[in-house]
Amino acid sequence: MTWYNENGDPAPTSVRVERDGKQVWLMNPSADAEWRETNGYTYDTKPIQPPPPPEPRTIFTKLEIRRAMRSLGIEGKLNALLEGSPTFAADWQDAQEINLEDPVLIEALAAGSITQEEIEAIRHAIDEVEDAGDNAD
């Protein structure tokens, strides 16, 4: 059994100690409960470190974006933007996926009166659909 301290470091298999004024090696000190407690090795399993939170997703399919905007009642803004900006329409047509953090896209969306709050709402709506799909399993 391996013992760990609060930092997740395993107890050493040997340590140098002084006994009667002489340096000696203490083998397998973690076998001694008193030594473990004195030196902070009180866990018999390594502390579980929670995984870091996932990075928020920024890349979505065009269909995910369109359906999210439809569910939010703002699909008309997307259609107006596609009709009013040939450059945006060409980029939208050529793209396989859309990065909602792309500065050029954000500028185009802002020009099409799509606010940053609406972009966040689109992300949230897509996440809700994904979460519902995950829970359906």
N, C-alpha and C positions, 0 to 999 in steps of 0.2 A: 504494500500500500504506500502510495506517495502522499506526502503531506505538503500543503502549500500555505504560503503566507497571504496576507491581504492583497498583495500586489500580483498574486498568481505565480510567484517564484517557488519552485519546488525546494523542499528541504535538502540541504547538502548531504552527500553520502559520507563525508568525513569533514571534520573541522579541527583546526589547531587550537588547543586549549592549554592553559597552564595548570599543573597539578603539583603541589608541594614545591613550587618555585621552578619547576622544569616544564619545558614545552613538550607536549605529547599530542598525538593524533587521537581523536575520538572517532571511532568508526561507527557509521550509521547512527548518528545522534538522534535522528527522528524516531528511533525505536523507543526513546525515553520520553514518556509523556511530560515529565517535569521540564526537560530541555525544550520540547516543542512549545509548551506554554510560555516559558521564559523568553523564548526567541520569536514568538509570534507565529508559529506554525501550528495553527489550530484546525485547519480544514483538511478533511480526508479526501476531498475532491477539489479539483481546480475550479475556482470561481468562474461562473459563466458570465462572459462579457456579452452584453446584447449587441447584435449586429448594428452597424451604423444605419441610419435611416436611408432608404433608397433616394437617389436623386430624382427630383420631379421630372416626369416625362415631358419633353418639349416637341417631339416629332410625332405627327399624326397623319393618317391617311386623309385624303381630300373628302372621302365619304364620311369618315368619323366627324370631321369638322362641319360638313354640310348638315348631317343629321343632328349634331349638337346645336347648331344655329337654328335649325328648324324647331327643335324642342324648346328653345329659348324664345322663339317668335321673332328671330332676327335674320332669317334666311334671306329675306328681301334685301338686306344690306349687302350680303355676299353677291346676290344677283346684280344689284346696281353697280357694285364695284367691278364685277366682271364685264358688264356692259359699258361702263364709263372709262375704263382704263385698259387700252389695248396692251400695254406692257404687262400689267398685272394679269390680264386674261391669258397672255402668251406664257408667262411664267407658270400660272396655275395649270394650264393645259400640259406643259412639258414636264411638270414635276410629278414624281411618283408619290412623294410624301411632302408634307409641309412642316417646317420648323417654326413654331409659334414664337420663337425667340430671335428669329432672323431679323436684323435691323431693317433691311429693305422691306421685308414683309410687314413689319410693325408700322413703318412709315406709310406703306400703301394702305394698310387697314385703317390707320388714323385718317388718311385722306378720304377714305370711304366712310367716315364717321363711326368706325368700330373702335370703341374705347378699350383701354387696358383692362378695365373692370369686366367688359364683355369677353375679352380674350380669356381672362381667368374663369369666367362663368362657362365658357366653351370647354376649357380643360376639365373643370369640375363635372360638367355634364357627361363628358367622355369617360371620366373615371367612374362615375356612378353606373354607367352602362357596363363597364368592365367588371366592377364589383358585383353587380347583379348577375353577370355571366359566371363569375367565379363561384358565387353562392348557389348557382343552379346545379352544380355538379353533384 
